[in-house]
Every structure is written in C-alpha cells, then in structure tokens.
C-alpha cells in the first residue's frame, strides 16, 4: 500500500522539478526598448464585432494601464499583446483567463509577476480576449 503513495509523491516531485527547470532554462523574451513607441504608430485597428466591441471597453478600463492602448505594452509596466509570444498557439485563451483571474508568475518578460486584476469577471476576460485576438489578427500576429 505504501509503494503507490511513494510513487505518486515521486512522480509529483519530478513534475514540479521539471517545471521549475523549464522556467529557469526558458529564455526570457526581451521587450523592445520602448514597447509603445515600437508598435504604437503602426497598429492596425480592425473593425470590431461582437464580444470584441465590449472587450475593447473592458480592456481600456482594466488592462491598458499596464498593457498599453491597443495592446502595445507599457515600458516598465507590462508587455505588448501585439507580440508573437501571445499568439493563440503559444498563449491560448485559457492563459489570459488564468492570468487575469488568478495572476501569473513572470516567465517571458522582465516586468515582474502579474497580480490578479481586481474585480474582473470571466465574462469580461472572454470579451477582452476577443478584442486582443482581433487586434492580433489585424496586425499579423497570427
């Protein structure tokens, strides 16, 4: 009876160690010198439909302070969403939900850990993701 508990604990320890090692060995993405200046003037603003319309308003209220107007980032505060690292195949919609609702440990950018967004709802995050994905598609991120 003890062997399965030991094996489960060992497997969990190996998994945690593997994740920690991956975090240490994965190179950080270095942001442009000034994220807003690097992408700001060249941002294509798409015609928004559906959830993206609501998401644009929610984004400006809850995200723009750190991630910049139209997702261009804010140097010293938060990374740009108009970057390949946030394309759906690398950071799926669930990653945005987890980060906004629970916070996330810094892993690609040197801005520090992101705290959970105060008062944000799942529905708001869903609409914000629709807005961000619209911006990304219009700007060739995916």
N, C-alpha and C positions, 0 to 999 in steps of 0.2 A: 504494500500500500504506500510506503514511503517513496519508492522509486518514481512513480508518476508525478508526485509533488515536486521531487527534486528535479526531474527532467523538465517540468513546466517552468520552474523557477530558473533553471539554467537557460532554457530557450528564451525566456523573457529578458534575462540579463544579457545574453548575446545580442538580442534585438536592440535593446537600449544602447549597448556599446556600439553597435553598428551604426545606429542613427547618429550618435554623438560623433563618431569618427567621420561619417559622411559630412556632418555640419562643419567639422574642422577642416576637412580636406577640400570641400567645395569652394572654389574661388569666389570671392565677392565680386559683384558687378560694380565697377566704379562709375558713378554717375558723371554726366557732363559737368564741366566746371560750374556752369550756371544753368541748371535744368530749364528754367523758364525761358531764358534767352536762347538756349539751344534749339528749342522746338516751338516756342511761342508764336513767332511771326508766321510760321509755316503750317500751322494747324488747319486742317480742313474740317469745317463744321458741317456735318451732314444734316439733311432734313430728318428730324426726329419724328418717330411714330410710336404709338402705344406706350408701353411702360417707360421707354426712353425719355419721353416728354416729362413724365413725373420724376424720373431718375435724374434728369438734369437739374431740376429744382432741389431735390434732396441732396444731390452731390454738392451743389454750391453751398447749401446750408451745413452739411455735415463733413465734407471731405476736402473741399477746395483750400481751406486754410493750410493744410499740410501737403496735399497732392496737386495743388495749383488749379487755376481756372482751366477748364477743358483738358485736365489730366496732364499738364506739362511739368508737374513737380514744383517743389519749392526748395531751393538750396538750403540745407541745414534743418529742414523740417520733414520732408517726405519725398519719395521717389516719383518719377513720372509714370503714369499708366500707359502713356504712348511710348512704350518700350517693348522690345521683343520678349523680355523676361515675363511680361504679363499676358502674353498671348494665351488663348484658351488651352492649347496643348501643354503649356508649362504651368500656368496658374488657372485652373478651371474655376468655374463659377463658385463651387463649394469653398475654394480657398478665400475668395472675397467674403463669403458669409462668415467663415470661421474667424478671419482677421477682424472684421467689423464688430461681430458679436462677442468675441472672446479675447481679442487682442492676439498678437503674434510676436514671436521672438525674431529679432533681426537676423536675416540669413542671406540677403543679396546686396544690401545697401548699408552704408555706414551711418544711418540716421538713428540707430538705437531701436529698441523694442517699440512696437506699436501697441498702445493700450486699446482696450475695447472702446468703441465710440459710445459716449453717454447717450442714452435714450433712443438709440437706433432700433428699428424693428426689422424683422425678417422681410416684411413686405417692402420696406424702404431699401434694404440691401438688394433685393431682387430687381427693383426698378433702377437702382444705381448701376448694377451690373449691366443691365440692358443699355443704359446710357454709355457706359465705358466701352462696351463691345461695339456700339455704333461708332463711337469716336475712333476706336482702334481699326475697325474695318475701313472707314473712310480715309484713314491715314496709312494704310498699307501694312499694319502690324500683322494681320493675318488675312 
